């Protein structure tokens, strides 16, 4: 196992505003490489915008390398179950770290099999409609909403999601303006990032019903199951939630009817192995599962492959352009058909730009047999 810290300035995230005081001025992305005895490499990448990059890199090597070194990487289910059992006592570590390991194992498996991850999942489709998520710092006013929606629609996206957390007084005019600019029938969504009161969410929800939004995402923290269930009952716009809950907790949200559409990605739901389990769970119970962004390029490629292996996700999410770094040929671009196309190469199916990665590596960690 080798882990590099890939450093990007936070300027791009906060542009056109300066980086605020009191926040980390850079993102350190842990790039994980697992290498077999035969020299086959599997790659993955961790999330890191809040300063957790170095800590995550250390934990990957110190906690998880011992469970991998000397093992057969093709037995990813056996490794996954071992990591699941180990998680029982990792009280201060979340399963996202072994999600990252699992993606690297699937990358190896695809390279050994000579198939893409999507094909190993069944190869249901080779392109998925992509919607653009507008980061919250770009939509602080009604006018900014109008500009963002018009721009994303002109760029060919199949939908636009707004991230609004100002409450009903500020957000309802923005939601109305977005529909005016987008026009009837164009897919719009809203994500309130878990900050609303029930009363505020209900006001917004009734407006979303009138405006025909596709979904109302995370109006409250995922832990507020009773509020989610009540809101889902009181409005017709689907409630989409479950992003922050673990794979095994998601089952209760489905069985309890707390949400209308499930939210998941390969980072939050225990890797590609976990996503296969989540997708099966949702299909058996009759739920859609909208695949979330992971805000790292290799993880988002894993999510794109997962979308290629299921019919449950209507869209894939395209976040800020800054998360499309270090890969050749821009594999996550949105094509003229409004879709992302699933890579067809082996494993993750992309070529890493190692010169670029070398130029942005600030530290390395490694563990060997």
LOPARO-435287 format. One record per residue (C-alpha): x, y, z; residue number from 1; chain; residue in three letters. Coordinates in Angstrom, 2 decimals, padded with zeros to 5 digits. Example, Ala and Ser with C-alpha at 12.3 -4.5 7.8 and 13.67 -1.06 7.14 Angstrom:
residues 2
REC        X        Y        Z   nr  kette  rest
REC   012.30  -004.50   007.80    1      A   ala
REC   013.67  -001.06   007.14    2      A   ser
END
This chain:
residues 369
REC        X        Y        Z   nr  kette  rest
REC   000.00   000.00   000.00    1      A   unk
REC   001.20   003.46  -000.94    2      A   unk
REC  -000.67   006.67  -000.11    3      A   unk
REC   000.25   010.05  -001.56    4      A   unk
REC  -001.15   013.36  -000.36    5      A   unk
REC  -002.20   015.33  -003.45    6      A   unk
REC  -002.49   019.02  -002.58    7      A   unk
REC  -004.78   021.54  -004.28    8      A   unk
REC  -005.31   025.11  -003.21    9      A   unk
REC  -008.78   025.89  -001.85   10      A   unk
REC  -008.88   028.99  -004.09   11      A   unk
REC  -010.90   027.22  -006.76   12      A   unk
REC  -013.56   026.14  -004.27   13      A   unk
REC  -014.17   029.62  -002.84   14      A   unk
REC  -013.72   031.59  -006.09   15      A   unk
REC  -014.68   034.35  -006.80   16      A   unk
REC  -014.50   035.10  -003.06   17      A   unk
REC  -011.19   034.81  -001.16   18      A   unk
REC  -010.50   031.84   001.08   19      A   unk
REC  -012.21   032.68   004.41   20      A   unk
REC  -010.16   033.15   007.53   21      A   unk
REC  -010.08   030.19   009.86   22      A   unk
REC  -010.37   027.45   007.23   23      A   unk
REC  -007.69   025.19   005.79   24      A   unk
REC  -006.30   026.87   002.68   25      A   unk
REC  -005.70   023.64   000.76   26      A   unk
REC  -007.21   020.22   000.16   27      A   unk
REC  -004.92   017.20   000.68   28      A   unk
REC  -006.42   014.22  -001.20   29      A   unk
REC  -005.02   010.80  -000.14   30      A   unk
REC  -004.35   008.86  -003.36   31      A   unk
REC  -004.22   005.14  -002.51   32      A   unk
REC  -002.31   002.62  -004.63   33      A   unk
REC  -002.43  -001.11  -003.90   34      A   unk
REC   000.18  -003.15  -005.81   35      A   unk
REC   000.09  -006.91  -006.33   36      A   unk
REC   003.10  -009.24  -006.51   37      A   unk
REC   002.56  -009.27  -010.27   38      A   unk
REC   002.81  -005.47  -010.46   39      A   unk
REC  -000.90  -004.78  -011.06   40      A   unk
REC  -001.97  -001.54  -009.43   41      A   unk
REC  -005.36  -000.57  -008.07   42      A   unk
REC  -006.11   003.06  -007.30   43      A   unk
REC  -008.59   005.01  -005.22   44      A   unk
REC  -008.79   008.36  -003.46   45      A   unk
REC  -010.09   009.73  -000.16   46      A   unk
REC  -012.15   012.84   000.61   47      A   unk
REC  -010.40   015.68   002.44   48      A   unk
REC  -011.71   019.30   002.29   49      A   unk
REC  -011.73   019.93   006.05   50      A   unk
REC  -008.09   019.20   006.80   51      A   unk
REC  -008.51   015.46   007.36   52      A   unk
REC  -006.23   014.38   004.50   53      A   unk
REC  -003.04   013.64   006.47   54      A   unk
REC  -004.97   011.91   009.25   55      A   unk
REC  -006.84   009.72   006.75   56      A   unk
REC  -003.60   008.80   004.99   57      A   unk
REC  -002.01   007.75   008.28   58      A   unk
REC  -005.04   005.69   009.29   59      A   unk
REC  -005.17   003.90   005.95   60      A   unk
REC  -001.61   002.69   006.43   61      A   unk
REC  -001.57   002.18   010.20   62      A   unk
REC  -004.98   000.51   010.61   63      A   unk
REC  -005.81  -001.22   007.35   64      A   unk
REC  -002.57  -002.26   005.64   65      A   unk
REC  -002.19  -005.22   008.00   66      A   unk
REC  -005.51  -006.61   006.71   67      A   unk
REC  -004.40  -006.38   003.07   68      A   unk
REC  -000.75  -007.23   002.75   69      A   unk
REC  -000.22  -010.81   001.66   70      A   unk
REC  -003.92  -011.31   000.85   71      A   unk
REC  -005.47  -012.23  -002.52   72      A   unk
REC  -006.96  -008.94  -003.83   73      A   unk
REC  -009.50  -010.80  -005.98   74      A   unk
REC  -011.16  -012.08  -002.80   75      A   unk
REC  -012.56  -008.62  -002.19   76      A   unk
REC  -015.66  -009.94  -000.42   77      A   unk
REC  -013.50  -011.80   002.11   78      A   unk
REC  -011.43  -008.65   002.70   79      A   unk
REC  -014.60  -006.54   002.90   80      A   unk
REC  -016.07  -008.80   005.58   81      A   unk
REC  -012.82  -008.70   007.56   82      A   unk
REC  -012.84  -004.90   007.46   83      A   unk
REC  -016.50  -004.87   008.42   84      A   unk
REC  -015.76  -006.91   011.55   85      A   unk
REC  -012.77  -004.74   012.38   86      A   unk
REC  -014.99  -001.66   012.16   87      A   unk
REC  -016.90  -002.92   015.20   88      A   unk
REC  -014.20  -001.52   017.48   89      A   unk
REC  -012.94   001.37   015.34   90      A   unk
REC  -015.01   003.82   017.33   91      A   unk
REC  -013.20   006.91   016.05   92      A   unk
REC  -012.92   005.85   012.40   93      A   unk
REC  -015.75   005.67   009.86   94      A   unk
REC  -016.21   002.96   007.20   95      A   unk
REC  -015.34   005.45   004.46   96      A   unk
REC  -011.68   004.53   004.77   97      A   unk
REC  -012.27   000.91   003.88   98      A   unk
REC  -014.64   002.09   001.15   99      A   unk
REC  -011.58   003.65  -000.43  100      A   unk
REC  -009.66   000.38  -000.13  101      A   unk
REC  -012.55  -001.56  -001.67  102      A   unk
REC  -012.55   000.65  -004.79  103      A   unk
REC  -008.83   000.00  -005.27  104      A   unk
REC  -009.48  -003.76  -004.99  105      A   unk
REC  -012.16  -003.54  -007.68  106      A   unk
REC  -009.74  -001.60  -009.88  107      A   unk
REC  -007.29  -004.51  -009.55  108      A   unk
REC  -010.03  -007.05  -010.20  109      A   unk
REC  -011.06  -005.30  -013.40  110      A   unk
REC  -007.49  -005.16  -014.64  111      A   unk
REC  -007.06  -008.88  -013.98  112      A   unk
REC  -010.39  -009.71  -015.65  113      A   unk
REC  -009.84  -007.34  -018.58  114      A   unk
REC  -013.19  -005.64  -017.92  115      A   unk
REC  -014.48  -002.35  -016.60  116      A   unk
REC  -016.10  -002.28  -013.16  117      A   unk
REC  -019.44  -001.44  -014.78  118      A   unk
REC  -019.20  -004.53  -016.98  119      A   unk
REC  -018.37  -006.69  -013.97  120      A   unk
REC  -021.55  -005.32  -012.38  121      A   unk
REC  -023.53  -006.42  -015.42  122      A   unk
REC  -023.02  -003.58  -017.89  123      A   unk
REC  -026.62  -002.35  -017.89  124      A   unk
REC  -025.87   000.99  -019.58  125      A   unk
REC  -022.94   002.96  -020.90  126      A   unk
REC  -024.15   006.53  -020.31  127      A   unk
REC  -026.11   008.24  -017.55  128      A   unk
REC  -027.76   011.71  -017.53  129      A   unk
REC  -025.73   014.15  -015.46  130      A   unk
REC  -027.03   017.04  -013.38  131      A   unk
REC  -024.90   019.95  -012.20  132      A   unk
REC  -024.72   020.76  -008.50  133      A   unk
REC  -024.19   024.47  -007.89  134      A   unk
REC  -021.93   024.94  -004.85  135      A   unk
REC  -023.60   027.12  -002.18  136      A   unk
REC  -021.09   029.93  -002.47  137      A   unk
REC  -022.20   030.54  -006.08  138      A   unk
REC  -025.92   031.03  -005.34  139      A   unk
REC  -026.20   033.59  -002.55  140      A   unk
REC  -028.76   035.79  -004.38  141      A   unk
REC  -031.75   035.41  -006.65  142      A   unk
REC  -029.70   036.88  -009.49  143      A   unk
REC  -026.92   034.35  -008.89  144      A   unk
REC  -029.46   031.53  -009.08  145      A   unk
REC  -030.66   032.81  -012.44  146      A   unk
REC  -027.10   033.00  -013.76  147      A   unk
REC  -026.13   029.55  -012.51  148      A   unk
REC  -029.20   027.77  -013.83  149      A   unk
REC  -028.94   029.45  -017.23  150      A   unk
REC  -025.22   028.65  -017.43  151      A   unk
REC  -025.56   024.98  -016.45  152      A   unk
REC  -028.46   024.46  -018.83  153      A   unk
REC  -026.47   026.06  -021.66  154      A   unk
REC  -023.55   023.73  -020.88  155      A   unk
REC  -025.80   020.78  -021.71  156      A   unk
REC  -026.49   019.30  -018.27  157      A   unk
REC  -029.60   017.17  -017.93  158      A   unk
REC  -030.64   018.92  -014.71  159      A   unk
REC  -029.51   021.38  -012.03  160      A   unk
REC  -029.39   020.99  -008.26  161      A   unk
REC  -029.28   024.03  -006.00  162      A   unk
REC  -027.68   023.90  -002.56  163      A   unk
REC  -029.73   026.32  -000.50  164      A   unk
REC  -029.74   026.60   003.28  165      A   unk
REC  -031.06   030.09   003.99  166      A   unk
REC  -034.49   029.01   005.17  167      A   unk
REC  -037.87   029.57   003.56  168      A   unk
REC  -037.69   033.38   003.57  169      A   unk
REC  -034.51   033.45   001.49  170      A   unk
REC  -034.80   030.21  -000.45  171      A   unk
REC  -038.34   030.26  -001.80  172      A   unk
REC  -037.69   033.28  -004.08  173      A   unk
REC  -034.56   031.54  -005.35  174      A   unk
REC  -036.45   028.32  -006.06  175      A   unk
REC  -039.12   030.25  -007.97  176      A   unk
REC  -036.49   032.09  -010.01  177      A   unk
REC  -034.72   028.84  -010.87  178      A   unk
REC  -037.94   027.40  -012.30  179      A   unk
REC  -038.60   030.58  -014.29  180      A   unk
REC  -035.13   030.39  -015.85  181      A   unk
REC  -035.08   026.63  -016.40  182      A   unk
REC  -038.57   026.43  -017.85  183      A   unk
REC  -041.26   023.85  -017.28  184      A   unk
REC  -040.15   020.24  -017.37  185      A   unk
REC  -036.40   020.83  -016.92  186      A   unk
REC  -035.22   018.75  -013.91  187      A   unk
REC  -034.47   020.88  -010.86  188      A   unk
REC  -033.57   019.64  -007.38  189      A   unk
REC  -032.75   021.32  -004.08  190      A   unk
REC  -030.43   020.23  -001.26  191      A   unk
REC  -030.86   022.03   002.08  192      A   unk
REC  -027.82   020.40   003.70  193      A   unk
REC  -029.71   019.34   006.84  194      A   unk
REC  -030.25   022.82   008.34  195      A   unk
REC  -034.03   023.39   008.28  196      A   unk
REC  -036.66   023.30   010.97  197      A   unk
REC  -039.71   021.20   010.21  198      A   unk
REC  -041.90   024.29   009.79  199      A   unk
REC  -039.48   025.84   007.31  200      A   unk
REC  -039.10   022.59   005.39  201      A   unk
REC  -042.87   022.24   005.12  202      A   unk
REC  -043.20   025.76   003.67  203      A   unk
REC  -040.46   025.03   001.14  204      A   unk
REC  -041.92   021.62   000.37  205      A   unk
REC  -045.31   023.01  -000.61  206      A   unk
REC  -043.59   025.43  -003.00  207      A   unk
REC  -041.55   022.59  -004.47  208      A   unk
REC  -044.81   020.73  -005.09  209      A   unk
REC  -046.10   023.66  -007.12  210      A   unk
REC  -042.83   024.11  -009.00  211      A   unk
REC  -042.46   020.40  -009.80  212      A   unk
REC  -038.98   019.86  -008.41  213      A   unk
REC  -037.55   016.35  -008.76  214      A   unk
REC  -036.67   015.98  -005.09  215      A   unk
REC  -036.10   017.71  -001.76  216      A   unk
REC  -032.72   016.55  -000.46  217      A   unk
REC  -031.73   016.29   003.19  218      A   unk
REC  -033.98   018.97   004.69  219      A   unk
REC  -032.93   017.75   008.17  220      A   unk
REC  -030.06   015.66   009.47  221      A   unk
REC  -030.46   012.03   008.42  222      A   unk
REC  -030.72   011.09   012.10  223      A   unk
REC  -034.08   012.90   012.36  224      A   unk
REC  -036.04   009.93   011.07  225      A   unk
REC  -039.43   010.99   012.45  226      A   unk
REC  -039.22   014.42   010.80  227      A   unk
REC  -038.19   012.88   007.49  228      A   unk
REC  -041.09   010.45   007.59  229      A   unk
REC  -043.61   013.17   008.49  230      A   unk
REC  -042.41   015.52   005.74  231      A   unk
REC  -042.47   012.71   003.18  232      A   unk
REC  -046.11   012.14   004.16  233      A   unk
REC  -047.07   015.84   004.04  234      A   unk
REC  -045.69   016.85   000.62  235      A   unk
REC  -045.71   015.21  -002.79  236      A   unk
REC  -042.15   016.13  -003.80  237      A   unk
REC  -039.98   013.07  -003.05  238      A   unk
REC  -037.72   013.29   000.00  239      A   unk
REC  -034.20   012.14  -000.82  240      A   unk
REC  -031.97   011.30   002.15  241      A   unk
REC  -029.68   008.71   003.66  242      A   unk
REC  -026.39   010.16   002.37  243      A   unk
REC  -024.69   010.22   005.76  244      A   unk
REC  -025.99   006.95   007.20  245      A   unk
REC  -024.07   003.71   006.94  246      A   unk
REC  -024.93   000.83   004.67  247      A   unk
REC  -026.54  -001.21   007.43  248      A   unk
REC  -028.54   001.71   008.82  249      A   unk
REC  -029.97   002.48   005.37  250      A   unk
REC  -032.14  -000.63   005.54  251      A   unk
REC  -034.13   000.85   008.44  252      A   unk
REC  -034.88   004.07   006.52  253      A   unk
REC  -036.31   001.99   003.70  254      A   unk
REC  -038.28  -000.41   005.87  255      A   unk
REC  -039.66   002.43   008.01  256      A   unk
REC  -040.71   004.55   005.02  257      A   unk
REC  -038.69   007.50   006.30  258      A   unk
REC  -037.60   008.55   002.80  259      A   unk
REC  -038.90   008.34  -000.76  260      A   unk
REC  -035.56   008.00  -002.57  261      A   unk
REC  -032.33   006.64  -001.11  262      A   unk
REC  -029.01   008.46  -001.37  263      A   unk
REC  -025.70   006.58  -001.54  264      A   unk
REC  -022.24   006.54  -003.07  265      A   unk
REC  -019.20   004.28  -003.05  266      A   unk
REC  -017.48   006.41  -000.41  267      A   unk
REC  -020.29   006.53   002.16  268      A   unk
REC  -021.63   003.01   001.62  269      A   unk
REC  -018.57   000.78   002.03  270      A   unk
REC  -017.14   000.85  -001.48  271      A   unk
REC  -018.38  -000.80  -004.65  272      A   unk
REC  -019.01  -004.02  -002.72  273      A   unk
REC  -021.23  -002.05  -000.36  274      A   unk
REC  -022.97  -000.22  -003.22  275      A   unk
REC  -023.91  -003.54  -004.81  276      A   unk
REC  -025.53  -004.52  -001.52  277      A   unk
REC  -027.30  -001.15  -001.20  278      A   unk
REC  -028.59  -001.33  -004.77  279      A   unk
REC  -029.91  -004.84  -004.23  280      A   unk
REC  -031.59  -003.75  -001.02  281      A   unk
REC  -033.31  -000.83  -002.76  282      A   unk
REC  -034.38  -002.81  -005.80  283      A   unk
REC  -035.94  -005.57  -003.70  284      A   unk
REC  -037.88  -003.01  -001.63  285      A   unk
REC  -038.89  -000.92  -004.66  286      A   unk
REC  -036.80   002.20  -003.98  287      A   unk
REC  -034.79   004.33  -006.34  288      A   unk
REC  -031.21   005.07  -005.26  289      A   unk
REC  -029.72   008.29  -006.53  290      A   unk
REC  -025.94   008.10  -006.65  291      A   unk
REC  -024.17   010.93  -004.87  292      A   unk
REC  -020.88   012.63  -005.66  293      A   unk
REC  -017.84   011.82  -003.54  294      A   unk
REC  -015.84   014.95  -004.47  295      A   unk
REC  -012.70   013.04  -005.41  296      A   unk
REC  -012.06   012.08  -009.05  297      A   unk
REC  -011.38   008.36  -008.57  298      A   unk
REC  -014.29   007.88  -006.18  299      A   unk
REC  -016.59   009.69  -008.58  300      A   unk
REC  -015.42   007.37  -011.34  301      A   unk
REC  -016.34   004.46  -009.07  302      A   unk
REC  -019.78   006.04  -008.66  303      A   unk
REC  -020.08   006.41  -012.45  304      A   unk
REC  -019.35   002.70  -012.87  305      A   unk
REC  -021.95   001.87  -010.21  306      A   unk
REC  -024.48   003.97  -012.13  307      A   unk
REC  -023.62   001.98  -015.24  308      A   unk
REC  -024.52  -001.22  -013.41  309      A   unk
REC  -027.99  -000.23  -012.18  310      A   unk
REC  -031.29   001.21  -013.38  311      A   unk
REC  -032.11   002.71  -009.97  312      A   unk
REC  -030.17   005.98  -010.35  313      A   unk
REC  -031.78   008.33  -012.83  314      A   unk
REC  -028.77   010.68  -012.77  315      A   unk
REC  -025.15   011.02  -011.80  316      A   unk
REC  -024.07   014.14  -009.95  317      A   unk
REC  -021.47   016.53  -011.36  318      A   unk
REC  -020.01   018.81  -008.73  319      A   unk
REC  -017.31   021.49  -008.93  320      A   unk
REC  -014.80   021.27  -011.78  321      A   unk
REC  -011.95   021.31  -009.25  322      A   unk
REC  -012.70   017.65  -008.47  323      A   unk
REC  -011.83   016.50  -012.02  324      A   unk
REC  -008.05   016.70  -011.61  325      A   unk
REC  -005.15   014.37  -012.32  326      A   unk
REC  -006.79   012.21  -015.02  327      A   unk
REC  -006.15   012.22  -018.74  328      A   unk
REC  -008.91   012.76  -021.33  329      A   unk
REC  -011.42   014.23  -018.84  330      A   unk
REC  -013.41   011.01  -018.30  331      A   unk
REC  -016.16   012.77  -016.31  332      A   unk
REC  -017.03   015.39  -018.88  333      A   unk
REC  -020.66   015.85  -019.84  334      A   unk
REC  -021.21   015.01  -023.50  335      A   unk
REC  -023.58   016.61  -025.99  336      A   unk
REC  -026.27   014.11  -025.03  337      A   unk
REC  -026.28   015.52  -021.47  338      A   unk
REC  -024.72   012.33  -020.12  339      A   unk
REC  -021.50   011.10  -018.61  340      A   unk
REC  -020.20   008.09  -020.51  341      A   unk
REC  -018.95   005.13  -018.49  342      A   unk
REC  -015.25   004.40  -019.17  343      A   unk
REC  -014.72   001.13  -021.03  344      A   unk
REC  -011.13   000.42  -020.01  345      A   unk
REC  -010.18  -002.21  -017.44  346      A   unk
REC  -011.06  -001.53  -013.81  347      A   unk
REC  -011.80   002.15  -013.31  348      A   unk
REC  -010.86   002.48  -016.97  349      A   unk
REC  -008.90   005.73  -016.83  350      A   unk
REC  -005.31   006.86  -017.23  351      A   unk
REC  -003.83   008.77  -014.31  352      A   unk
REC  -001.63   011.73  -015.19  353      A   unk
REC   001.36   010.76  -013.05  354      A   unk
REC   003.39   013.83  -014.01  355      A   unk
REC   000.59   016.01  -012.66  356      A   unk
REC   000.28   013.84  -009.54  357      A   unk
REC   004.04   014.03  -008.93  358      A   unk
REC   003.91   017.81  -009.17  359      A   unk
REC   001.14   017.95  -006.55  360      A   unk
REC   002.39   015.29  -004.11  361      A   unk
REC   003.42   016.79  -000.76  362      A   unk
REC   003.93   013.60   001.28  363      A   unk
REC   003.87   009.81   000.90  364      A   unk
REC   003.10   006.96   003.28  365      A   unk
REC   003.71   003.28   002.56  366      A   unk
REC   003.38  -000.20   003.98  367      A   unk
REC   004.96  -003.35   002.57  368      A   unk
REC   004.96  -007.09   003.35  369      A   unk
END
